[in-house]
Amino acid sequence: MIIESEFYGHDIDPCDYSMLPKRFFTFPAGFAVKKGSPLATLFNRALLTTINTGVLRRIKRRWEKRKPDCLDSGVSAMTVKQMTSAFLLLALGLGLAAFIAGCEKLWKKKRERRRTLF
């Protein structure tokens, strides 16, 4: 069994992590079993029992504890204006790569011409 302090770690401040606000999966769990396996019905029955009896809700409440109110760390989403230098650097790299590819192509053509002359 996983102990909560081991799961989160001993040196981790609760303000260092945050829960995502949106659910990405509508069904909370799933198991992969071979098609037609008798284990599929056993897993489905056990999973539905945990959901219907409220065991899953209790587990979620225990592990999805609200983190304490943390002071604002000053971290915010980056804007396009702040990312301009990264985009310019990317464009410069693409341009340089295209220039080098063009030079290689010209050099290859020039070398082939010399071979056909001799």
C-alpha positions in Angstrom: 0.0 0.0 0.0 1.3 3.4 -0.9 1.7 5.8 2.1 0.7 9.3 1.3 4.0 10.8 2.5 5.9 8.4 0.3 3.7 9.2 -2.7 4.2 12.9 -2.5 7.7 12.7 -1.1 9.1 14.0 2.1 10.9 17.0 0.8 8.1 18.3 -1.5 6.2 21.4 -0.4 2.5 21.2 -1.1 2.7 24.5 -2.9 5.2 22.9 -5.4 2.4 21.0 -7.3 -1.1 21.6 -8.3 -4.0 19.5 -9.6 -5.2 20.0 -13.1 -8.7 21.7 -13.1 -10.1 19.6 -15.9 -10.8 15.9 -16.1 -9.3 14.3 -19.1 -11.0 10.9 -18.8 -14.7 10.3 -18.2 -14.2 6.8 -16.8 -11.8 6.6 -13.9 -10.2 3.2 -14.5 -9.7 0.4 -17.0 -8.0 -2.9 -17.4 -6.5 -4.5 -20.5 -7.3 -8.2 -20.8 -7.4 -10.6 -23.7 -10.6 -10.5 -25.8 -13.1 -13.1 -24.5 -11.2 -13.6 -21.3 -13.2 -14.5 -18.2 -11.1 -12.0 -16.3 -12.9 -9.1 -18.1 -16.2 -9.8 -16.4 -14.5 -10.2 -13.0 -12.7 -6.9 -13.3 -15.8 -5.1 -14.6 -17.8 -6.5 -11.7 -15.2 -5.5 -9.1 -14.8 -2.1 -10.6 -18.5 -1.4 -10.7 -18.8 -2.6 -7.1 -16.1 -0.2 -6.0 -17.9 2.7 -7.8 -21.4 1.8 -6.7 -20.5 1.2 -3.0 -18.7 4.6 -2.8 -15.3 3.0 -2.1 -13.8 4.8 -5.2 -15.2 8.2 -4.0 -13.6 7.7 -0.5 -10.3 6.8 -2.1 -10.5 9.9 -4.3 -11.3 12.1 -1.3 -8.3 10.7 0.6 -5.8 11.2 -2.2 -7.2 14.3 -3.8 -6.8 16.5 -0.7 -7.0 20.2 -1.2 -3.6 21.8 -1.0 -3.2 24.7 1.4 -3.6 28.3 0.2 -0.2 29.2 -1.1 1.2 32.6 -1.7 1.2 33.7 -5.3 4.5 32.6 -6.7 4.3 35.2 -9.5 4.3 32.6 -12.2 2.0 33.4 -15.1 1.4 32.2 -18.6 3.7 33.5 -21.2 2.4 35.8 -23.9 3.3 35.9 -27.6 5.3 39.1 -27.0 7.4 37.3 -24.5 7.9 34.4 -26.9 9.0 36.6 -29.8 12.7 36.0 -29.3 12.1 32.2 -29.3 10.2 32.4 -32.5 12.9 34.6 -34.1 15.5 32.2 -33.0 13.5 29.3 -34.5 13.1 31.3 -37.8 16.8 32.1 -37.9 17.6 28.4 -37.4 15.2 27.4 -40.2 16.7 30.0 -42.5 20.3 28.9 -41.7 19.3 25.3 -42.4 17.7 26.2 -45.7 20.8 28.3 -46.7 23.2 25.4 -45.8 21.0 22.9 -47.8 21.1 25.3 -50.8 24.9 25.6 -50.6 25.2 21.8 -50.4 23.0 21.4 -53.4 25.1 24.0 -55.4 28.3 22.4 -54.3 27.0 19.0 -55.4 26.0 20.3 -58.8 29.4 22.0 -59.3 31.2 18.8 -58.3 29.1 16.8 -60.8 29.9 19.2 -63.6 33.6 18.9 -62.9 33.3 15.1 -63.1 31.5 15.2 -66.4 34.2 17.5 -67.9 37.1 15.2 -67.0 
